[in-house]
Amino acid sequence: MKKPWLVIVNFNGWEDTVLCLQSLEPLRTQAETVLVDNASTENRCEEMKERFPWCQVIREAVNGGWAGGNNAGLKYALERQADWIILLNNDSTVVPSLIQGVAEAAQAYPEYGILGPVINHMNDPGTVMTDGCLFNRPGSPGFFDRYEVPVREGDPLTMTEVDIVNGCCLAVSRRVCEQIGLVDEDFFLIHEESDFCLRARQAGFKCGVFNRSLVLHKGSTSFKRTGQRTQRYYDSRNLRRLLSKHLARHHEGKGWWASYRNYFNYVYYRHCIEVENGCTEAAEAVLDGVMDGLYGHYGPYQQHRWRPGKSLLRALFACRRWLTSLMIRKGKEATQSAAALR
């Protein structure tokens, strides 16, 4: 296996990016690295070139989100004949054996076109943050279920087949990109790696997580900077896009009716949580995401777009909350009455 490429995308997260690059410095002879700056407000690209001369730095004219930024890095690496490219979140740090682990897994399991290690919490390195993930399986009330990948010291290298490899550290073969293309930029943020992995599986490649903990992830750093509203919007919008793209082709998954019933229960729940917490903007962002998903409006979030039907959806959610609270109140009254008769 020749040198893989590492792709790191930065958007207004220079402190995290510096820590990430510092953790990669011992690996500079084992892999090529490209840093993609997604049109950050502060342009520190020249500084990065000086501090990390082994890292190639490119700056995009506009913020393309996780999808667009990683596509810029993928194109850059593929043009330079990369066989394997590792997409690594900038709010992560790695252990020195990352490249060796990925190389061993890729060589031992050539049928896998996308693979990744187990990810641990940065502030609690002994605790798993993410490992395997199954998508929309029957019997599950949600959409993304953990599929445990046990990591025990001394165990031989093994691969666990999954539906989705976490985008925090996702190694992709050149063969996958040549067959299915790059990341779908309509997603912009959230669920884009899920779509990418599902497309790869539909093309005949396997996706897997191998039993090595090689990355520490801070987690959701970009959303701490941009706010809950942004996360709620992309989650509700892109989950619907993910379902619309893969329901017919993801044969292990739930059917159409069960999937969309779960989807509307999910976005209703998210909306209720934000309303109860007094987060009006985040609650409105859930509605915006649902409506934009229905109308097929993708890319960056346009908060002030006119969305026909949004008021009706808000009213339906409010009515459902009222009916739920009424049923709870009546249930309590009936319970109290029954207790009084005993």
Steps between C-alpha positions, in 0.01 A plus 500: 500500500650833397468808718138586580379858507347675801235768440419750777232768451504820703225757541567760769654235720868582485580402861362151447671475162839584651459227762398254230802582284732478800374145562564417133854639496662169608324336203621749240725244329225233497228700323442807289279765659281772356320762708193655337390835643130550433513880456553566872448858619865515607741387230792326673604280210845655463561451871404132468741456210781645707421305818434171319707506178425131438128583472360630173242775550221613268236764563151484355323818387174400671402279792386173347424329832640160594400366160653772284816535707573128498423479129765766438747287696393179326546658157841634600617158620348305210671732249827401670426129452395416856379142549355563847381828651423546870244769582577626850300756697706799606379473863671162532844380600654168403728239653834433326383164362209645296657460155639157582159388626314623193760344267482163675119500491487596132749228404337232715147575377524608133124459447440803724489830311430715807637431846585672824623441856311525827469864616544594867409816693780755515415595859461133602740296287393171654139540387370423152324785321409314181576165343261310270168637373198329341245707310120487522477133594160335569408488868693816584302812599777722361723518196857459621578211734833423652660172396771433755855433388685356803856624550717282723874533533683215333212393276585437132377751245136440406249691289131542583273566204267797557267723302674826589856597596516818705624799302731605783758258359394336176751332269375462143655309212561665166288223344195624690539859380551386141182291511253712703649849483563729795294618797154636415541874556124557524527371859754772588513388868374193690414154363722549196739221602198274556390559142854445374533167681157376391579589139826305526319196639244516220790499252630174648762627744504410867522754780664403826647603833813321621577430864759767571446827693710746304319836516385732778210727405387819668158481338248751357747788521366675190149501644621645828623792292196534272221410744233237547284655230744395229522143624123463529448631147749275321402196704127525421553594136775254414349203680206524263736522202687195625176305524377613159827390337537163668165352604456309174862379487587431864351153508580432867307811603144573608229555240368833373210535744696410815794720396299816438283443807820484705634807322201718585496370858868589522471856369189556715697390806792728410262793454329433835831488686605839362158654577508370857852634546399842368733470198269660245760533224598132527134395496441708187812348344347152535194622306724668241691175451185292457355741246824538303531121490146476362565768237849377411688813610855393588843649551567771763221597740301803380316600815270761347377301200120494457374151578135440405333264746735572789226670703274198452776265616561718807126489577487121458791457741334737749172309475678171557675643807165623636333162445792322663492728804120458523531121495766514771284729716192279456706196583622658822144600597373147435784356707423736789128418486568128504732543799231694688248214455728239658 
